[in-house]
Amino acid sequence: MSEPMMWLLVRGVWETLAMTFVSGFFGFVIGLPVGVSALCHASGANYC
């Protein structure tokens, strides 16, 4: 495998991992408050 090909592979893996972590972070930051809010406001819920 040539050196330019190796750098393309490394860059692709890095971009994939970065996108996965960023989307997971935003999913957690947005999803956790929405989930807690839904749990607290469910009919008959006494969790909050």
Biopython code that builds the backbone (N, CA, C, O; Angstrom):
import numpy as np
from Bio.PDB.StructureBuilder import StructureBuilder

atoms = [
    (1, "MET", "N", (0.858, -1.176, 0.000)),
    (1, "MET", "CA", (0.000, 0.000, 0.000)),
    (1, "MET", "C", (0.901, 1.235, 0.000)),
    (1, "MET", "O", (1.822, 1.349, 0.809)),
    (2, "SER", "N", (0.622, 2.139, -0.906)),
    (2, "SER", "CA", (1.453, 3.333, -1.025)),
    (2, "SER", "C", (1.157, 4.314, 0.116)),
    (2, "SER", "O", (0.123, 4.233, 0.778)),
    (3, "GLU", "N", (2.081, 5.222, 0.318)),
    (3, "GLU", "CA", (1.932, 6.187, 1.413)),
    (3, "GLU", "C", (0.728, 7.108, 1.232)),
    (3, "GLU", "O", (0.005, 7.340, 2.201)),
    (4, "PRO", "N", (0.478, 7.644, 0.033)),
    (4, "PRO", "CA", (-0.729, 8.477, -0.125)),
    (4, "PRO", "C", (-2.021, 7.704, 0.147)),
    (4, "PRO", "O", (-2.979, 8.247, 0.697)),
    (5, "MET", "N", (-2.029, 6.431, -0.249)),
    (5, "MET", "CA", (-3.210, 5.600, -0.006)),
    (5, "MET", "C", (-3.400, 5.378, 1.494)),
    (5, "MET", "O", (-4.528, 5.368, 1.988)),
    (6, "MET", "N", (-2.294, 5.199, 2.214)),
    (6, "MET", "CA", (-2.369, 5.000, 3.658)),
    (6, "MET", "C", (-2.919, 6.246, 4.344)),
    (6, "MET", "O", (-3.732, 6.134, 5.261)),
    (7, "TRP", "N", (-2.487, 7.435, 3.913)),
    (7, "TRP", "CA", (-2.982, 8.673, 4.516)),
    (7, "TRP", "C", (-4.460, 8.878, 4.225)),
    (7, "TRP", "O", (-5.189, 9.397, 5.071)),
    (8, "LEU", "N", (-4.915, 8.478, 3.038)),
    (8, "LEU", "CA", (-6.344, 8.559, 2.730)),
    (8, "LEU", "C", (-7.147, 7.645, 3.649)),
    (8, "LEU", "O", (-8.228, 8.012, 4.109)),
    (9, "LEU", "N", (-6.618, 6.466, 3.913)),
    (9, "LEU", "CA", (-7.286, 5.525, 4.809)),
    (9, "LEU", "C", (-7.334, 6.065, 6.235)),
    (9, "LEU", "O", (-8.375, 6.002, 6.889)),
    (10, "VAL", "N", (-6.219, 6.590, 6.714)),
    (10, "VAL", "CA", (-6.166, 7.152, 8.065)),
    (10, "VAL", "C", (-7.120, 8.332, 8.189)),
    (10, "VAL", "O", (-7.827, 8.460, 9.189)),
    (11, "ARG", "N", (-7.142, 9.197, 7.176)),
    (11, "ARG", "CA", (-8.038, 10.356, 7.203)),
    (11, "ARG", "C", (-9.503, 9.920, 7.210)),
    (11, "ARG", "O", (-10.319, 10.492, 7.933)),
    (12, "GLY", "N", (-9.834, 8.918, 6.415)),
    (12, "GLY", "CA", (-11.204, 8.418, 6.370)),
    (12, "GLY", "C", (-11.646, 7.825, 7.694)),
    (12, "GLY", "O", (-12.771, 8.055, 8.138)),
    (13, "VAL", "N", (-10.764, 7.064, 8.327)),
    (13, "VAL", "CA", (-11.087, 6.485, 9.636)),
    (13, "VAL", "C", (-11.261, 7.591, 10.667)),
    (13, "VAL", "O", (-12.191, 7.546, 11.473)),
    (14, "TRP", "N", (-10.379, 8.579, 10.651)),
    (14, "TRP", "CA", (-10.475, 9.696, 11.595)),
    (14, "TRP", "C", (-11.785, 10.458, 11.417)),
    (14, "TRP", "O", (-12.459, 10.771, 12.398)),
    (15, "GLU", "N", (-12.149, 10.757, 10.169)),
    (15, "GLU", "CA", (-13.390, 11.489, 9.909)),
    (15, "GLU", "C", (-14.609, 10.685, 10.356)),
    (15, "GLU", "O", (-15.566, 11.248, 10.888)),
    (16, "THR", "N", (-14.575, 9.381, 10.142)),
    (16, "THR", "CA", (-15.684, 8.527, 10.567)),
    (16, "THR", "C", (-15.823, 8.529, 12.084)),
    (16, "THR", "O", (-16.931, 8.667, 12.603)),
    (17, "LEU", "N", (-14.720, 8.380, 12.793)),
    (17, "LEU", "CA", (-14.768, 8.383, 14.257)),
    (17, "LEU", "C", (-15.210, 9.737, 14.795)),
    (17, "LEU", "O", (-15.996, 9.804, 15.740)),
    (18, "ALA", "N", (-14.712, 10.808, 14.205)),
    (18, "ALA", "CA", (-15.089, 12.148, 14.661)),
    (18, "ALA", "C", (-16.577, 12.384, 14.462)),
    (18, "ALA", "O", (-17.241, 12.899, 15.362)),
    (19, "MET", "N", (-17.114, 12.020, 13.305)),
    (19, "MET", "CA", (-18.546, 12.209, 13.054)),
    (19, "MET", "C", (-19.382, 11.367, 14.007)),
    (19, "MET", "O", (-20.428, 11.815, 14.476)),
    (20, "THR", "N", (-18.931, 10.149, 14.299)),
    (20, "THR", "CA", (-19.669, 9.276, 15.205)),
    (20, "THR", "C", (-19.697, 9.855, 16.610)),
    (20, "THR", "O", (-20.749, 9.872, 17.249)),
    (21, "PHE", "N", (-18.562, 10.328, 17.098)),
    (21, "PHE", "CA", (-18.518, 10.889, 18.445)),
    (21, "PHE", "C", (-19.292, 12.197, 18.547)),
    (21, "PHE", "O", (-19.972, 12.432, 19.546)),
    (22, "VAL", "N", (-19.203, 13.044, 17.539)),
    (22, "VAL", "CA", (-19.933, 14.321, 17.567)),
    (22, "VAL", "C", (-21.433, 14.074, 17.549)),
    (22, "VAL", "O", (-22.169, 14.683, 18.325)),
    (23, "SER", "N", (-21.895, 13.189, 16.674)),
    (23, "SER", "CA", (-23.335, 12.919, 16.618)),
    (23, "SER", "C", (-23.810, 12.224, 17.888)),
    (23, "SER", "O", (-24.921, 12.484, 18.348)),
    (24, "GLY", "N", (-23.000, 11.353, 18.458)),
    (24, "GLY", "CA", (-23.357, 10.717, 19.726)),
    (24, "GLY", "C", (-23.436, 11.719, 20.859)),
    (24, "GLY", "O", (-24.323, 11.631, 21.708)),
    (25, "PHE", "N", (-22.518, 12.671, 20.881)),
    (25, "PHE", "CA", (-22.529, 13.706, 21.912)),
    (25, "PHE", "C", (-23.793, 14.546, 21.828)),
    (25, "PHE", "O", (-24.463, 14.772, 22.836)),
    (26, "PHE", "N", (-24.124, 15.016, 20.609)),
    (26, "PHE", "CA", (-25.319, 15.842, 20.461)),
    (26, "PHE", "C", (-26.587, 15.034, 20.716)),
    (26, "PHE", "O", (-27.555, 15.566, 21.260)),
    (27, "GLY", "N", (-26.597, 13.773, 20.338)),
    (27, "GLY", "CA", (-27.739, 12.917, 20.642)),
    (27, "GLY", "C", (-27.934, 12.763, 22.138)),
    (27, "GLY", "O", (-29.067, 12.763, 22.621)),
    (28, "PHE", "N", (-26.847, 12.633, 22.873)),
    (28, "PHE", "CA", (-26.919, 12.524, 24.327)),
    (28, "PHE", "C", (-27.377, 13.836, 24.955)),
    (28, "PHE", "O", (-28.250, 13.843, 25.824)),
    (29, "VAL", "N", (-26.786, 14.943, 24.514)),
    (29, "VAL", "CA", (-27.099, 16.257, 25.086)),
    (29, "VAL", "C", (-28.558, 16.629, 24.833)),
    (29, "VAL", "O", (-29.205, 17.211, 25.703)),
    (30, "ILE", "N", (-29.076, 16.303, 23.666)),
    (30, "ILE", "CA", (-30.466, 16.633, 23.349)),
    (30, "ILE", "C", (-31.411, 15.553, 23.878)),
    (30, "ILE", "O", (-32.485, 15.871, 24.389)),
    (31, "GLY", "N", (-31.029, 14.304, 23.763)),
    (31, "GLY", "CA", (-31.918, 13.201, 24.120)),
    (31, "GLY", "C", (-32.132, 13.021, 25.603)),
    (31, "GLY", "O", (-33.229, 12.643, 26.016)),
    (32, "LEU", "N", (-31.141, 13.273, 26.412)),
    (32, "LEU", "CA", (-31.299, 13.077, 27.854)),
    (32, "LEU", "C", (-32.335, 14.019, 28.450)),
    (32, "LEU", "O", (-33.227, 13.549, 29.156)),
    (33, "PRO", "N", (-32.264, 15.324, 28.205)),
    (33, "PRO", "CA", (-33.305, 16.199, 28.751)),
    (33, "PRO", "C", (-34.696, 15.893, 28.188)),
    (33, "PRO", "O", (-35.688, 15.983, 28.911)),
    (34, "VAL", "N", (-34.773, 15.535, 26.919)),
    (34, "VAL", "CA", (-36.074, 15.202, 26.332)),
    (34, "VAL", "C", (-36.636, 13.943, 26.985)),
    (34, "VAL", "O", (-37.830, 13.882, 27.280)),
    (35, "GLY", "N", (-35.805, 12.954, 27.211)),
    (35, "GLY", "CA", (-36.250, 11.722, 27.862)),
    (35, "GLY", "C", (-36.680, 11.941, 29.294)),
    (35, "GLY", "O", (-37.699, 11.399, 29.724)),
    (36, "VAL", "N", (-35.926, 12.722, 30.038)),
    (36, "VAL", "CA", (-36.289, 13.021, 31.430)),
    (36, "VAL", "C", (-37.579, 13.819, 31.466)),
    (36, "VAL", "O", (-38.445, 13.565, 32.303)),
    (37, "SER", "N", (-37.713, 14.777, 30.571)),
    (37, "SER", "CA", (-38.937, 15.574, 30.504)),
    (37, "SER", "C", (-40.135, 14.699, 30.164)),
    (37, "SER", "O", (-41.200, 14.858, 30.761)),
    (38, "ALA", "N", (-39.984, 13.793, 29.232)),
    (38, "ALA", "CA", (-41.083, 12.896, 28.865)),
    (38, "ALA", "C", (-41.457, 11.995, 30.031)),
    (38, "ALA", "O", (-42.637, 11.731, 30.258)),
    (39, "LEU", "N", (-40.468, 11.525, 30.766)),
    (39, "LEU", "CA", (-40.743, 10.663, 31.912)),
    (39, "LEU", "C", (-41.458, 11.433, 33.010)),
    (39, "LEU", "O", (-42.389, 10.915, 33.628)),
    (40, "CYS", "N", (-41.036, 12.655, 33.254)),
    (40, "CYS", "CA", (-41.632, 13.452, 34.326)),
    (40, "CYS", "C", (-43.045, 13.914, 33.985)),
    (40, "CYS", "O", (-43.870, 14.091, 34.882)),
    (41, "HIS", "N", (-43.331, 14.111, 32.709)),
    (41, "HIS", "CA", (-44.638, 14.630, 32.321)),
    (41, "HIS", "C", (-45.596, 13.550, 31.835)),
    (41, "HIS", "O", (-46.678, 13.867, 31.339)),
    (42, "ALA", "N", (-45.223, 12.293, 31.967)),
    (42, "ALA", "CA", (-46.121, 11.208, 31.571)),
    (42, "ALA", "C", (-47.303, 11.174, 32.536)),
    (42, "ALA", "O", (-47.170, 11.512, 33.712)),
    (43, "SER", "N", (-48.443, 10.767, 32.025)),
    (43, "SER", "CA", (-49.635, 10.758, 32.885)),
    (43, "SER", "C", (-49.459, 9.732, 34.003)),
    (43, "SER", "O", (-49.131, 8.570, 33.758)),
    (44, "GLY", "N", (-49.679, 10.180, 35.207)),
    (44, "GLY", "CA", (-49.566, 9.315, 36.374)),
    (44, "GLY", "C", (-48.148, 9.067, 36.835)),
    (44, "GLY", "O", (-47.928, 8.198, 37.678)),
    (45, "ALA", "N", (-47.183, 9.793, 36.318)),
    (45, "ALA", "CA", (-45.791, 9.578, 36.706)),
    (45, "ALA", "C", (-45.487, 10.316, 37.998)),
    (45, "ALA", "O", (-45.830, 11.488, 38.154)),
    (46, "ASN", "N", (-44.848, 9.627, 38.910)),
    (46, "ASN", "CA", (-44.432, 10.228, 40.176)),
    (46, "ASN", "C", (-42.920, 10.121, 40.338)),
    (46, "ASN", "O", (-42.422, 9.916, 41.445)),
    (47, "TYR", "N", (-42.196, 10.259, 39.239)),
    (47, "TYR", "CA", (-40.747, 10.097, 39.270)),
    (47, "TYR", "C", (-40.015, 11.392, 39.588)),
    (47, "TYR", "O", (-38.889, 11.350, 40.083)),
    (48, "CYS", "N", (-40.629, 12.550, 39.317)),
    (48, "CYS", "CA", (-39.929, 13.819, 39.489)),
    (48, "CYS", "C", (-40.561, 14.647, 40.578)),
    (48, "CYS", "O", (-40.099, 15.752, 40.860)),
]
sb = StructureBuilder()
sb.init_structure("model")
sb.init_model(0)
sb.init_chain("A")
sb.init_seg("    ")
for serial, (resi, resn, name, xyz) in enumerate(atoms, 1):
    if name == "N":
        sb.init_residue(resn, " ", resi, " ")
    sb.init_atom(name, np.array(xyz, "f"), 0.0, 1.0, " ", f" {name:<3s}", serial, name[0])
structure = sb.get_structure()
